[in-house]
Every structure is written in structure tokens, then in C-alpha cells.
Amino acid sequence: MADDVMIAFVREPDADPSVPLPAYATEGAAGADLRANFPDRQGRALQPGARLLVPTGLRIEIPDGYEVQVRPRSGLALKHGIVLPNSPGTIDSDYRGALGVIVMNAGAEAYTVEHGARIAQMVVAPVVRARMRLSEDLSETSRGAGGFGSTGTD
């Protein structure tokens, strides 16, 4: 386990300092919970089908060679239909702007994103950068150019 990766945060000037930094909820958790941090300390109603950029009140510094993936919380998705439409979202190591989470209500009822609530999780992952090249042809495989559903129904 790579316990030596350090992610640094700076609070936005209008952020509520009582909202905890991202943290792992259990010993085996892969994702650290991100929390809503609204400058006015008030929640926001999210109507069915609507999207909202939820501020975390944080800026982030990710070491070179890593990214942070922002993923939905399964409990919010199952119980309320709250999803991240660009999941997983990627935060690059050279980004230093405000950390916000785009949430969407795919449920049938309005949902209130409360100030301080856990809204998503962040997973730190190593980055592999590929070299790109144009080729005259591609190697053959048994699947070939088969698209969606081409490998069977299971």
C-alpha cells in the first residue's frame, strides 16, 4: 500500500473550517469522502433531473504522477438517485483551482444537498502516460472490430 502519497489542501477564504478534510471512513476504504462546503452554510435543493456544482471549499495539490478520481457514493445513488454525471471525474496533478463536484438528481424526488454532507469520494491513482503513434494497421484479435454486446449476453 502506498501510504507515502501526500495530497495537500488549502481552504477557500469563504469555506467553513468546521467541515472536515476528505477522509477514509473505514480502514479498507479506497475512496476518501468529499463534503459539501457552501459559503453561506446553507444546503441546496436539487430537483429531479437537475445538476449542481457543489463546492468543497478546498483547493488541492496532487503529486506529479498521480490523479484524483471523483466517484459517486453508492448510498446516495441507491437511496436518492444522486449521481455524478461525469463519473469518474479526473483531477490532474497540475490543477490548483477550486475543487467542486458536479452532482445530478436522477431520482424521482427533490433532494437537498446539506452543508457538510458527504457528497462523493476521491480515489488517488497513479497515472500512466502513453506514447501515441499513427500506424498503417492494427494487430488481429479474435474479437476484431466487434462493438457493444459483441462478446455475448452475459
N, C-alpha and C positions, 0 to 999 in steps of 0.2 A: 504494500500500500504506500502511495506517495504522500506521506504526511508533511513533506518539506515544501509543498507548493503554497505560497503565501498570496492571498488575494487582499489587496488594500482597498479600503473605503474611505470616502470623505463625505460628511453630511452636507447637504444643500443648506444654505443660510436660513431658509424658512422651514426646514424639516423639524419634526417633533423628536427631540433627543430621547424621549422615553420609549420610542418604537425600537425594538431590538434589532441588531445587525442580523444578517442572514445566519441561520444556524441549522445544524443537523438535528432532527427530532429524536433519532434513535442511533445507537452505536453502529448499526448496519446500513443506515440511510446513505444512498448515493447522492441525493439532492438536498441542498440546504434551502430552507423555507425563506421566501421573499415576502415582505409585508407591505401593505398599503401605507403610505405616509402622505396624507393630504395636507397641504399647507394650512388650511383652515380647520383642520382636525375633525371635519365633518365627512360622513360617508356619502356615497353617490349611488343613486338608484340606476339600475341598468335594466332597461326594458327588453322583452324578448326580441331577438334579432339585432339588438344594438351592440356597438363596440365602444370601448372606453380605454384610454391610455391612463393607466394607474401609476402614479409616481411612487417611487420607493423612498424618496428623499435622499438618495445616495448617488455618488459617482464612484466609479470602480476602476481599479488598476489591476490588470491581468498580466502575469508574466509572459514574456515572449515565448512562443512555442505552445501556448495553451489558448483555449477559448472557453467561454462560459455559454452553456446551452440553457435556455429558459424553457421550462416544460410545465404543462398543466398539473394541477393537483387532482388526483383521481377522485377523491371525495367530493370536491366541488363539481366535477364533471358529472358524476353519478347522481348526486342528490339535487343539484340545481341547474345542470346543463351549462356550467361556466367552463368555457374552453379558451384556448389561446389559438387564434386563427392562423398564426404564422409559426406554429409549433413544429419542431423546436426552433425557437429564435436563437440566433447566434450573436454573441458579443465578442468582437475581435479584440486582440491584445492591445491594439493601438487606439482604441476608443476611450475617450476620457469624459464624455458627456454624461448627462443625467441618465440614470437607469430607470426606465419605465417598462411596464408590462401591458401589452395590448390584451385585453380580455373581451370575450364575446359571450352574450347570453344566448345559448342555443336551446334554452328551456322554454317552457310554456308560460311561466310567470315572471314578474319583475323580481330582481334580486338586488339587494343593497350590499355594495362593497363597503364594508365598515373600515374606518380608520384603524390601522394597526392589525388588520386581519391578514392571515396567511393567504396569499393570492396565487402563488406559483412556486416553483422550485428551480434552483440553479444547480447545474451539474458542470463541474470543471473537467475538461477533457483535453488530452494532447492533440495537437494539430499536425497532420502530415500534409506537406505541400508537394503536389505532383509537378512534374515537368510535362508540358504539353507539346505535342508534335502532330503534324499532318502526315498521314500515311496513305499509300496507294491502295491498301486493302487491310482487312482485319482478319485475325485468325479464325478458323472454323470451330464451332462448338455443336453439340448435339441439339441445343435449343435454337441456335441460329437467330433469326430476327423475330421469333415468336414474342408477342406482346402480352398484354394483360390477359390472364387466365389461360395462357398457352401451355402451362405445365400441369394442368388438371384442375379438378374442382375441389380438392381437399386442401 
